């Protein structure tokens, strides 16, 4: 309070000194001095508040994004499939698609942010063509389970999916991998760090550390610092979690020696975070930087090489020791 009184008085003196030229009565000068000081203080507070509003708005927009369910099913890709319901440890359930395979291994596909179970079925089809069973499931927003957490609680939900798929007949519990794109890439890393039953990870375009990636560079102005602070504060209010937990970079080293394939494009803003994750992951981690690719266009930029690399990675990680037949 003394701080505000001091600055109100100081700002008032600075602004109202010229009023002495008009020889206003003492009482009048004091009135205008205080009024001017309060006005300057209001402008200062409003100026500092400018980056707070976008920070809060960003958080609310991300966490409460409406369900992005697409009108698509595995049948659109000529695949056999089952409608499934996945019970969750947090209560409730998720709808999913289970696509049976032929090699005893399975790939979990968590949803990107607010997507439904029908997103990225082209990737599910790719895995299925190579004999893998696939489980896709919907986001928290589509399941009516409250706001998103951008990867942290979603990692626990991967654990629920892992429990489900390892109880399926024909699936070897020791041969389950995970594939995730963007926020689901971050989810995949954090989930693998928590659940040793995930034996291999392919993560594309995910953030390395959400707070660091919020602007795309380190904070070098007070406005950027306030913006990031407001992100964290509003995230905690909505989710009850510390936003600093959204850091695959902090946990990726605990996945070793299980193999990890990180995929980013040369035109991708989050590439720097991918490089840092690869360095922190230790042995067993591979970073593939796709020339000319942006966020999510890796397969378009290098279709043949993409299929060869991703399938070969899962084959090495999940099918080692099995007799391969043509």
N, C-alpha and C positions, 0 to 999 in steps of 0.2 A: 504494500500500500504506500509506504514512504517513497518507494521507487517511482510509482506512478505520480504521486504528488510533486516530487522533484522535477520530473520531466514535463509534467503539465505546466508547472511554473516557468521552467526554463524555455519551453517552446512558446509559451505565452509572451514572455519578455522579448524573445527574438522577433516574433511577429508584430507585437504591438508597440515596439519602440518608436516606429515612425508616427504613431498616434500622438506623441507628445507635440509634434509640430502643429497639431490642431488645438493645443491647449485645452483638452477636455478636462472636466472636473476629475479630481482624484478618484472618486467613487466610480465614475464612468470608465476611467482607464483600467481600474481593477476588474470591472465587469468584462470589458472587451478582452483584457489579457487572459482571463480565465476561459472565456468562450473560445478565443483563438487557440489557446493551449489544448483544450479539449478537442477541438476540431483537428488539430495536428495529430494528437494522440489517436483519434479515431482513424485518421488516414493511415497512420503507421500500423495500427492493429489490422486494418482492412488489407493493407499491403502484405503483411505477413500471412494473413488468412487466405490470400489468393491461391497459393499452392495446396492448402489444406483441402479445399473443396474438390479439386480434381482428384486428389488422392482418395478421398472418401468415395467419390463417384466411381472411380476405377474399381475399387474393391467391391462395391455393391453390384456394379455391372457384371463383374466376373463371377461373383459367388451366387448371384441370383439369376443367371442366364436361363431363359426358358428352355425346356426340353427340346433338343435338336433331333428328335426321332425322324428317321427317313422312311418313306414307304418302300422298303426293300426287304427281301428275304433271300436266304440261300438258294431258293428255287430259281431266282432270277439268274443265277450263275450255273444252273444245272446240277446243283448239289443235293444230296440227301441230307436231311436235317431233322432235328427234334425241337419242339417248343419246350423250354425248361424253366423252372422257377428255382432260384438259388436262395435258400434261407441265409440270413446274415446274422452275425454275432451281435450286431447292434440292434437287432429287431427289424421286422419287415422282410421283404424279399425283392430280388431283382429278376426281371425277365431276361432270358438268354436264348441263344441259339446254340445247340450242340450239333456239330458236324462230325460224324464218326470217321475214323481213319482205318488204316490197314497195317501200320507198322508198330503199334503199341505205344507210340509217343503222342503227346498232346501239346498244343500251343494255347496259352491263355491270351486273350486280347481284351484288355481293359479299355473302357471308352475314353475318348479324348474329351476333356472338360464336360460339357453338357450333352454329349451325343447319346443316341440310343443304340440298341443292340444291332441295328442294321447298318451302322456306319463301317466303312472300310472292309466291306465284304469281298472286295476284289483281292485283298490280302488273304482273307480266310480261304478264298478259292485257290490261291496260289499254294498255300500250305496243304490244302486238301488234295490237290493234284499230285503232291509228292508223298501222299500216304499219311499225313498227320491228321489226327483228330483236332478239332478247333472248338474252343468255347468263347463266344462273344457274350457280353452282357451290357445292360444299360447303365447310364449314369445315375447318380443320386437324385438329380433333378427330374429325370424321367420316372424314377421309382417313387417320387414323392417323399423323399427322406431328408428334406431340408436343404440348406445351402451347400454348395460345393466347398471343398477345402483346398482345391487346386493340387491335390496329390497326396496329402498326408493321411487323411481318413480313407481315401480311396485305396491306399496301399493295404490297409487292413481288409478292405473288401476283396482285394486280390487274394488274400488269405482264405476268405470264404469260398472263392471260386476254386482255389487250389484244393481245399477239402472236398468240394463237390466232385471235381474231375478225377481225383485219385480214388474215389469210391466207385467210379464207373467200371463196369466189366470191360475187359479188353485194354485197359490203360495201365501201363506199368508206372507205379508211383515214383519210380526213380528216373523217369524219362519225361518230365514236364518242363517246358520252357515258357517264356513270356515274350510277347512282342507289343511295343507301345510307341505311338507317335505323338509328338509335341508334349502336352501336359501328361499324357499317358506314358510317354517315354520316361519322364521324371517319376511317375508313379511306379513304373516297372523297376527302376533302379532302387527306389525306396522299399518296394515290396520284396525284392530279392535280398536286400540287406536284412529284412526281418524274417524271411521264411526260407530256410535252407533247402526246402523241398523244391524250390524253383532252381532248376539245374543249369539254365542258360538264359541269357538276356539279349534281346535286340531292342535298342532304344534309339529312336530317330528324333532329332530336332528338339529334344527337351531342354528345359532351362537347367543350368548347372547349379545356380543359386538364385532363388526368385528375387530376393531383395537386391542383389547386385544387378540382375538383369531387368529390373523394373524400369529403369531409364535407358539402359544400354551402355552406361559408363559410370565410373565412380562419381559420387556427388562432389562437385567442386564449387557450388554456390549454396547460399543459405536457402534459396527457394527449392532446390533439388533435395536438400536435406529435409526440409519441412514436408515436402511431397512424400518422401519415403517414410518419414515418421508417421504421417497421416495414414499411409497404406497399412503400416504395422498396427497402429492403434485401432483402426476400424476393423481390420482382420481379426484382432483379438476380441473385440466387442461382439462380432458376429459369430465367430467360431469357438471362442474360448481357448484358442491355440496361439502360440508364439509363431509369428510369421518366419522367424529364423529357422524353424524346423523344416521349411520348404527348401532343403538343400541336399540334393543327390550327391553333390560334391563332398559333403561331410561324411557320407556313409558308404560311398561306392568302394572304398578300400576294403571294407569288411566282406565283400562278396567273393573275393579271391579264395581259392583257386578256380571257382566256377567261371566259365568264359563269358565275356561281354563283347558285343559288337555295337559300337556307337556309330551312327550314320548322320552326317550333316552335309550341307551344300556349301560351295564356295561363296554363294551369294546370301548366306544366312547370317542374320545378326547374332544368333546364339552360338556361332561356331567357336568363339573364344571360350565359352563355357564348356563346350564339348572337348576342346583340347585340354583344358584343366582337369576335367573328369578322367580323360584317358591317362593323364600323367598320375593322377591320384589313385587310379584303379589298380595299378601294379601289374604283375604277370597275369596273363590270360585275357587281357583287354586289348581290343583292336579298334582303331578309329579309321573309318573310311570317309574321306571327304570327296563328295561327288562333284566333279568339275561342272560348272555352269548351273548347278541346281540351287533352287531357292527352298523355302520352307515347304516341305511336303511334295516336292517335284523330283525326288531322287530316282524313282522308278521311271519316270518320263524321260529324264536326262540320260539314263543309261540302262535301258530295259533288260537287255541280255545279261550284262554284268551284274545288275541288281539281283536277278533271279539266281544266278550262279553263286554269288557271294552269300546271300542270305540262306539259301537252302543248304549249301555246303557247310555253313557255320552250324546250323541246327543238326545236320546229319552227323558232323564230327562230335558235337556235344551230347546228343541224345541217342544216337544209334550205334555208338562205338561198342564193339563186341557182338553185334548182331550180324547174322549172315544176310548180306544184301542180295536180292534176286532181281533180275530184270523183269 
